[in-house]
Amino acid sequence: MRIKFIYPALIVLIAMAAFQACKKSGTSPNSGSSGFDRVGMLKNLSTNIIIPGYVSFQASVVSLDSSITAFNANPDITKLGNLQTTFKIAYERWQAVSTFDFGPASNENLRISLNTFPADVNQINTNVGSGSYNLASLSALPAEGFPALDYLLFGTGADNNAILVQYTTDSQAANRKAYLAAVSIIIKTKITNVLSAWKTTYPATFLAASGTDVGSSVGQLTNELNEDFEVIKNYEIGIPAGTESMGTTFPNKVQAYYSKISLQLTLLHLAAIQNIYLGQSATGNGLGFDDYLVSAKATYNGGSLNDAITAQFATATAKLQALSDPLANQITTNLTGVTAAYTALQLQTVLLKTDMPSALGILITYGDTDGD
């Protein structure tokens, strides 16, 4: 597995959007040979999707950190429940920005720092027990971020009363509270740095790189959209379900295993990628990759490539919606349904990773070993 994810390969290592509305338009003198306004697309995505997504996520992380501070000061069952809720909200909002792992996010190693799963429970417990650890090291990735908090807040006891003991009367309670705070501050610091860059200097850099070469913003977006989509296919579904792990199922390797919101997060993640593709935001429909493909007159099996991709998003979403949380239980009791969702995601991977970049003249540069 490439170093950028480091998910299960090192075990250190990763609703539905509204239908496309009426045609969106826009051209500029620097649009390129297809006449498509790439700068307009980048401006829509940055102004209406990326920056608002980071603002919302950062606010939820600040709230999470405050909840941890309040809980650590005086742990009780009510504060634990509140903390678990703020954790879930922050994890949900992360799904909307996971794709943008370039520029400021890449500088912070945001994706692997915040969401390398499954968590290494043994390493977390060793760190807590010793009270000595370096969460800035590469080896610490599976012991930090949201997966670590998922375990610490939901997996250290059979119920909330038992979990609370770990932070009150247990011999390692003080160390465990310190670990919660240490993980949280890393998340908050990293997203605050990323948002600061996007609110100041980076948008100009992003809009200026409007070509389709490897270092362009369109090139980076296309690569990250595909790489993040494969996080869904391979790590959120494929490896736990056995389709990416030689037929052996690993239900405990789903995202958010302990809080049991795995499927909910996957649906949010898929919807976020679909919104990027469509240029769809809370403010309406703007220029997206769908418009780019229409402008390029891209075809697939005699029809529109955009229509094929849009339809496959709907199919994949429907297959996932047919499941229920906890996803780990579905892998045990409804593997056929989980495999059907994986197959739908696999078909979309080919459309997004092979057909779309080919039609737009964009090179896919990240590596993987699953053969699509």
Secondary structure, DSSP 4 states (H G I P E B T S, - for coil): --TTT-STTTT-----PPPP-SPP----TTS-TT---HHHHHHHHIIIIIHHHHHHHHHHHHHHHHHHHHHHHS--HHHHHHHHHHHHHHHHHHTTTTT--STHHHHTTHHHHH---S--HHHHHHHHHHS---TTSGGGGGGSHHHHHHHHHHSSSSSHHHHHHTTTTSTTHHHHHHHHHHHHHHHHHHHHHHHHHHHTTHHHHHHH--SSSTTSHHHHHHHHHHHHHHIIIIIIIIHHHTTTTTT---GGGSTTTTTT-HHHHHHHHHHHHHHHHHTEETTEE---HHHHHHHTT-EETTEEHHHHHHHHHHHHHHHHHTS-S-HHHHHHH-HHHHHHHHHHHHHHHHIIIIIHHHHHT-------SS--
